[in-house]
Amino acid sequence: MVAHDEKRPPRGQAAKSAVSVFIRKAHPALFTIIMATGIISMLFSEFPYGKNTRAMMILSTVFFFLNLTMMCTFASCFVTKHLLYRDRWRALMRKPTASLYLGAFPMGLCTLLNVSIDVLHDFFGWGKGPYIYFLWGVWWIVAVIGALCCWSGVHAMSTLQKHSLGTMAPSWLLPVTTLTVVASSGSIMANALLQHSPHHALIGTVTSVFLVTSGLCLGLMVLTLYLARLIIYGIPAGGAILSVFLPLGTTGQSGFAFYLAGQNFRAILPYEHAGTSSFLNHAWTGEMLYVVCISSAFVLWTLATMWMIFALLALRTSLKEARPSFGMSFWGLVFPNGVYANLTITLGTAFDSNGFRIFGAVYAVIVFLLWICISFRSFFELEQVSLPKIMDGKEGDSDTLNDIDADDADTVDIPVAVGDGRHEEQQQVV
């Protein structure tokens, strides 16, 4: 008998199948791609050499619209998934790793808001007062979502999920880092509002300081636990080793938020409508807060540098034993390192330091090259592995999406270190 190859389904049916698979497989970790692309767009606008040139701003705008397109696509798939499969949301909140990635959604939105102000409005002159207030309104919505992701996420970790120090990973930082990212975006909004309403600018700045202080305090608590986990149980194993750079996001973004807040306080204070408040009326208050905020930014940059060194040492040790397979966790490398580069460049401006500028520029180029490599590998995995299987009528798994299973549980295998890091267990995540 002659064996016949299975016929592929009709192209229209295959396309519908692909869309159905993408919707059902929509995972909150996809928003880390938005964060990664967003920080690249910001680095183009802040790059110290060629800053404010039309070429750099055009590149930043190109990445902005690419990011906006991906955000609309991923968000639509994610929302559609949970409207069609309403039981998935409750299951998601009970998963100890997948639920942490919900914070990536508001953080990705913040990168879009930042570029909308710094590039589209300030450089290209898009919109005026109504445009600024529209974005400020969106920011308040994002701030509420970020606060829910943080406090509800931490609460869910203690009431709905099971965690232990031995299986702890830096991904615990994701919910609390949301507040620091939202805070930095709020300070950018406040600076844009200053020419329209100093009162609204002051409200935005004070709110941002509240958010970054809350997020930083929680983040430092988590980092203390993480250092204890490293000493007691060893470095994370497998793909989880890539998460060792996440502390750079918490510390670096907090430093950036304090820097922006300091600039705003310096411009707003003394506040002429402060009433009887001697604090807001004093001529030195703005300058003093500026010095405190810039000093805090430098201290946090130092802390981020320390964690970067720890991360590089851990990565070097892990790569000697085995290389992690390519997956969604690779996208988590871009944003924290991009945040660190951005803070370094910003401090170069604050201190008028060529050392900070050069180091920040070199680091930013490395981050951009990292984004390019991960993007090409992701497209390769998607085109060569997932799409052909879907076109054949099979829901193929792709390492690009962390080996998303095709069963009804819709799980992701994420490696989590156990014991001394020499063994590895697979944690199932919605």
ABEGO torsion letter per residue (X at the ends): XBBBBBBBBBAAAAAAAAAAAAAAABBAAAAAAAAAAAAAAAAAAABABGBGBAAAAAAAAAAAAAAAAAAAAAAAAAAAAAAABAAAAAAAAABAAAAAAAAAAAAAAAAAAAAAAAAAAAAAGBEBAAAAAAAAAAAAAAAAAAAAAAAAAAAAAAAABBBBAAABBAAAAAAAAAAAAAAAAAAAAAAAAAAABAAAAAAAAAAAAAAAAAAAAAAAAAAAAAAAAAAAAEBBBEAAAAAAAAAAAAAAAAAAAAAAAAAAAAAAOBBAAAEABAAAABAAAAAAAAAAAAAAAAAAAAAAAAAAAAAAAAAAAAAAABBBBBBAAAAAAAAAAAAAAAAAAAAAAAAGBAAAAAAAAAAAAAAAAAAAAAAAAAAAAAAAAAAAAAAAGBBBBBAAAGGBBABAAGBBBBBBBBEAGABBBBBBBX
